Amino acid sequence: MNTFEKFDRVDAWNEFWKARANKGFASSRSNQSNNTYDDISKLIEKFDNINSIEDWGCGSGTLYCHLNDENKKKYTGIDGSVVSINENKDINIKMRVNLTKYTSSADVISIRHVFEHNIEYDKIFDNALKSFNKLLIIVFFTKLNEYDNSIKYKYANKYPGWGEKNVEMADLYINKNYLKYVLNNNNFSQKYNEKKSYTFINNIGADGNETILIIKK
């Protein structure tokens, strides 16, 4: 069995999404109520002249259902799972992609519950910072801890035998200080009223307490 540190995340979630697909993607999306997705949608609506919205690690595309009709036209889901792409032909989900190697150009990028499962989340973070034009939203379900900058994460949980790859999956505690270090080095201000800035807010979603990192240009 490949350990958490040594496997490619592409296809790692196929079995998970296959189980969801058997229940019907469209019905499961439309019935989901989640405060975090509503908050993300409202944040996007505050920005003018949004032409493109990318949802990295989109899964079944739940965010799409929480967008207003105009923003749904601008939505593209990005996921590494073959199943989540093939079974979501009713909305714009494409690109079987490894997010550690993916960059684009999108006005808005949303990333929810992705970093916590990726030991190379720092690469995804760098790619997202290069790719967004106006608003980047990152949602964490594990508590953001504050370590020395040289420590990028610590383990929260490990669980073996995950999916068809039979790999070791894990949840990570992400280092908040490392995130701030990267943002500060990229000239983002912690004063959120400034144009190029960021802030952390606490939120209660369907999965419990979450932290939302909001970054804007």
C-alpha positions as CSV (number, residue, x, y, z in Angstrom):
1,M,0.0,0.0,0.0
2,N,1.3,3.4,-0.9
3,T,1.7,5.8,2.0
4,F,0.1,9.2,2.2
5,E,3.4,10.8,1.3
6,K,4.0,8.8,-1.9
7,F,1.0,8.7,-4.2
8,D,-0.5,10.8,-6.9
9,R,-3.9,12.3,-5.8
10,V,-5.3,11.9,-9.3
11,D,-7.9,9.1,-9.2
12,A,-7.6,8.7,-5.4
13,W,-11.3,9.7,-4.9
14,N,-12.8,7.6,-7.8
15,E,-14.5,5.1,-5.5
16,F,-15.9,7.9,-3.2
17,W,-17.5,9.7,-6.2
18,K,-18.7,6.4,-7.7
19,A,-20.7,5.8,-4.6
20,R,-22.1,9.3,-4.8
21,A,-22.9,8.8,-8.5
22,N,-24.9,5.7,-7.8
23,K,-27.2,7.8,-5.7
24,G,-27.5,10.4,-8.4
25,F,-25.3,13.5,-8.6
26,A,-27.9,16.0,-9.7
27,S,-30.3,15.1,-6.9
28,S,-27.6,15.1,-4.2
29,R,-26.3,18.5,-5.3
30,S,-29.7,20.1,-5.4
31,N,-30.6,18.8,-1.9
32,Q,-27.4,19.9,-0.2
33,S,-27.7,22.9,2.1
34,N,-24.4,24.3,3.3
35,N,-23.7,27.6,4.9
36,T,-20.1,27.7,3.6
37,Y,-21.2,27.4,-0.1
38,D,-23.8,30.1,0.5
39,D,-21.1,32.3,2.0
40,I,-18.8,31.7,-1.0
41,S,-21.5,32.6,-3.4
42,K,-22.2,35.8,-1.6
43,L,-18.5,36.7,-1.5
44,I,-18.4,36.2,-5.3
45,E,-21.4,38.4,-5.8
46,K,-19.6,41.4,-4.2
47,F,-17.2,41.5,-7.0
48,D,-18.0,43.3,-10.3
49,N,-17.1,42.1,-13.8
50,I,-16.5,38.4,-12.9
51,N,-16.1,36.4,-16.1
52,S,-14.8,33.1,-14.9
53,I,-15.1,31.0,-11.7
54,E,-13.0,27.9,-11.1
55,D,-13.8,25.4,-8.4
56,W,-10.6,23.4,-7.6
57,G,-11.3,20.0,-6.1
58,C,-15.0,20.5,-7.1
59,G,-16.1,16.9,-6.5
60,S,-19.8,16.7,-7.4
61,G,-20.0,20.4,-8.1
62,T,-22.0,21.4,-5.0
63,L,-20.8,25.0,-5.2
64,Y,-22.5,25.3,-8.7
65,C,-25.9,24.8,-7.1
66,H,-25.3,27.7,-4.7
67,L,-24.3,30.2,-7.3
68,N,-26.8,32.7,-8.8
69,D,-28.0,32.0,-12.3
70,E,-25.5,34.5,-13.9
71,N,-22.5,33.1,-12.1
72,K,-23.5,29.5,-12.9
73,K,-22.8,30.4,-16.6
74,K,-19.2,31.3,-15.6
75,Y,-18.5,28.2,-13.5
76,T,-15.9,25.5,-14.3
77,G,-15.2,22.6,-11.9
78,I,-11.7,21.2,-11.8
79,D,-11.1,17.8,-10.3
80,G,-8.7,14.9,-10.4
81,S,-11.4,12.2,-10.3
82,V,-12.5,10.6,-13.5
83,V,-15.8,9.7,-11.9
84,S,-16.7,13.2,-10.8
85,I,-16.0,14.5,-14.3
86,N,-17.7,11.8,-16.3
87,E,-20.8,11.8,-14.2
88,N,-21.3,15.6,-14.2
89,K,-22.1,16.3,-17.8
90,D,-25.0,18.6,-16.9
91,I,-22.6,21.2,-15.6
92,N,-19.2,22.4,-16.7
93,I,-16.8,20.1,-15.0
94,K,-13.6,19.1,-16.8
95,M,-9.9,18.4,-16.7
96,R,-8.7,15.3,-14.9
97,V,-5.9,17.3,-13.3
98,N,-3.2,17.1,-10.6
99,L,-3.6,20.5,-8.8
100,T,0.0,20.5,-7.8
101,K,0.8,21.0,-11.5
102,Y,-2.2,23.0,-12.6
103,T,-2.3,26.8,-13.3
104,S,-4.9,28.8,-15.2
105,S,-6.3,32.4,-15.3
106,A,-9.6,32.8,-13.5
107,D,-11.3,35.8,-11.9
108,V,-12.4,33.7,-9.0
109,I,-11.0,30.4,-7.6
110,S,-12.6,28.5,-4.8
111,I,-10.9,25.6,-3.0
112,R,-12.7,23.7,-0.3
113,H,-11.4,20.8,1.8
114,V,-8.4,20.2,-0.6
115,F,-5.3,21.3,1.2
116,E,-6.0,19.0,4.2
117,H,-5.6,15.9,2.1
118,N,-2.5,17.0,0.1
119,I,1.0,16.8,1.5
120,E,2.0,19.2,-1.3
121,Y,-0.7,21.7,-0.6
122,D,2.0,24.4,-0.8
123,K,2.3,23.8,-4.5
124,I,-1.5,24.1,-5.0
125,F,-1.4,27.3,-2.9
126,D,1.4,28.7,-5.1
127,N,-0.5,27.7,-8.3
128,A,-3.7,29.3,-7.0
129,L,-2.0,32.5,-6.2
130,K,-0.6,32.6,-9.8
131,S,-4.0,31.8,-11.3
132,F,-6.6,34.0,-9.7
133,N,-7.3,37.5,-10.9
134,K,-9.7,39.0,-8.3
135,L,-10.8,36.6,-5.5
136,L,-9.3,33.4,-4.1
137,I,-11.3,31.5,-1.4
138,I,-9.8,28.6,0.5
139,V,-11.9,26.6,3.1
140,F,-10.3,24.4,5.7
141,F,-12.2,21.8,7.9
142,T,-9.2,21.0,10.2
143,K,-8.1,23.6,12.7
144,L,-5.4,25.9,11.4
145,N,-2.5,25.5,13.9
146,E,0.4,28.0,14.3
147,Y,3.8,26.4,14.1
148,D,7.2,27.6,13.0
149,N,7.3,28.7,9.3
150,S,9.5,25.7,8.5
151,I,6.7,23.3,9.5
152,K,4.0,23.2,6.8
153,Y,1.7,20.7,8.4
154,K,1.1,18.1,11.1
155,Y,-1.1,15.0,10.9
156,A,-4.6,15.1,12.3
157,N,-5.7,11.6,11.2
158,K,-4.5,8.8,9.0
159,Y,-6.7,6.0,7.6
160,P,-5.4,3.2,5.4
161,G,-6.9,1.3,2.5
162,W,-8.5,4.3,0.8
163,G,-10.3,3.8,-2.5
164,E,-9.3,1.7,-5.5
165,K,-5.7,2.7,-5.2
166,N,-5.6,1.2,-1.7
167,V,-3.6,4.1,-0.4
168,E,-3.1,5.7,3.0
169,M,-5.2,8.8,3.2
170,A,-4.9,11.5,5.9
171,D,-6.2,14.8,7.2
172,L,-3.6,17.5,7.9
173,Y,-3.4,20.4,10.3
174,I,-2.3,23.2,8.0
175,N,0.2,25.7,9.4
176,K,-1.5,29.1,9.5
177,N,1.8,30.9,9.9
178,Y,3.1,29.3,6.7
179,L,0.1,30.5,4.8
180,K,0.6,34.1,6.1
181,Y,4.3,33.9,5.4
182,V,3.7,33.1,1.7
183,L,1.0,35.8,1.4
184,N,3.2,38.4,3.0
185,N,6.1,37.5,0.7
186,N,3.7,38.0,-2.2
187,N,2.9,41.5,-0.9
188,F,-0.6,40.7,0.3
189,S,-1.7,42.9,3.2
190,Q,-3.4,41.7,6.4
191,K,-5.5,45.0,6.2
192,Y,-8.5,43.6,4.4
193,N,-9.7,47.1,3.4
194,E,-6.7,47.3,1.0
195,K,-7.1,46.0,-2.5
196,K,-4.4,43.3,-2.4
197,S,-5.1,41.7,0.9
198,Y,-6.3,38.7,2.9
199,T,-8.2,37.7,6.0
200,F,-9.2,34.6,7.9
201,I,-12.8,34.1,9.2
202,N,-14.4,31.3,11.2
203,N,-17.5,29.7,9.8
204,I,-19.9,26.9,10.8
205,G,-20.8,24.8,7.8
206,A,-22.5,21.4,7.3
207,D,-19.3,19.7,8.3
208,G,-18.8,21.6,11.5
209,N,-16.4,24.4,12.2
210,E,-14.4,25.7,9.2
211,T,-11.9,28.5,8.5
212,I,-12.2,30.5,5.3
213,L,-9.2,32.3,3.9
214,I,-10.3,35.1,1.7
215,I,-7.6,36.6,-0.6
216,K,-8.3,39.5,-3.0
217,K,-6.5,41.6,-5.6
